[in-house]
Amino acid sequence: MVLELMGYAMKPSDRLDATFAALADPTRRAILRRLTTGDVSVTGLCKPFAMSQPAISKHLKVLERAGLISRRRDAQRRPCRLKPKPLAEATDWLERYRQFWEGGFERLDALLEELKAREPKRERAKR
């Protein structure tokens, strides 16, 4: 399955790569966190950072290419909006690994309980 994103055809694995690459930067994660409260202009996104507007715009381009945000024109403003679908896809991907690790931890817990149950028998045998 190939999806269209920003005018480019992307396979789901490419979109996942773009999502994780965009999320790798703490500034971009902070921008996404800020957008959870609603649409914000580029100027509004610059305020909490010690960065120039062009630097923030570069981060926004990465987020936009990854499909994590959209931008539109509203007179002189360019409000940004969070697009949740790529994050949901990343969450789904991570969920499979969470289930794998939880299964391993459950097996480890069962083994630990089994070893604890044997421990008193060993202590009695030593006496």
N, C-alpha and C positions, 0 to 999 in steps of 0.2 A: 504494500500500500504506500503510495506516495502522496504527500500533502503539499499544498502550496502555502508558502510562508514568505511574506514580503517580496512576492514576485519570483521566488526561487522554489523549485521542487525539492522537497526534503523528505527523506525516509524517516520513519519514527525513531530509528536509532540516531540519525543525525540531529533530530530535534532534541532528543534526550541529551546528546553531547553538548549542543548549544545551550541548553538549560543549565546543565551542571557547570559549564565554562562560565556562564554569566553569573551564577551563584557563587563562584569561587572568590569573588572580590567582595570584601566587607563593605565598601562604599555602595556597591550595587545592591547588596542585601539590605542595607539601611534605607536605600531609596525605595525598595519594594515594601519594606516595613512601613515607611511613611505613606505609601500609596494605599495601604489597607484601610486608611481612614477616609478615602475618597480621592477624587481627581485633584491634582495639584499642578500648578504651572511650573515651568522650568525655573523661574525666578524663586518661587516658593520652595522648590527642592534645593536650591543653592544655599538658602539661609543657614541651615544647621551645619554646613560643611565649610571648612577653611579651604575652599576651592573656587576657582573662577567658573563663570558660566560656561565657557568652552570646554573645560574639563568635565563638568557635570554632563554636558551635551554628549561628550564621547561615551560616557557610561550609559547614557540613555539610548544611544545608538546600539550598543551591545545588547541591552535589555530588549530593545525593539526587534533587532535581528533574531533574537532567541524566541520572540513571540510572547515575552513576559509582560510587555506593556504596549499600549497604543498611544499615539499622539494625534491630536486634531487641532485644527485652527479655530479659534473663537475670537474674532476681531484681532487684537494685537497679542492675545495670549495663545500659548500652545500647551493646553492642559494635557497631562499624562494620566493614563488610567491603567490600573493593574488588570492583566488578563490571566485568569486563574487556570486555564486549561493545561499549559505546560507544567505548572506546579503540581497539578493533580496527576499528570502522567508520571512525573518524577516520584511522587508519593506512592503511586501504584507500583512502580518499579522497586522502590525501597521496601515496600511492604512485603514483597516476596522474600527478601533477605531477612527481614525482621522475623518472619515466621520460621525461617530456617534456623536462625540463632536461638529463638525461643525453644524450638524443639530440642536443640543441643543442650540448652540450659536445663530443660525438664529432665532429659536423660541423665545429666550430671547430678541434679538434685536427687533423682531416684537412686543412683549409685551411692551418693553420700549417705542417704538414709539407710541403705543396705549395709554400708560399712559401719555406721553407728550402731545398727542392730547387732552386728557381729562383735563389736568391741567389748561389751560386758562378758561375753562368752570367753574371749581371749584372756581377759583380766582374771576370771575365775579359774581358768586352766593354769595360769601361772602360779597361783597360790598353792 
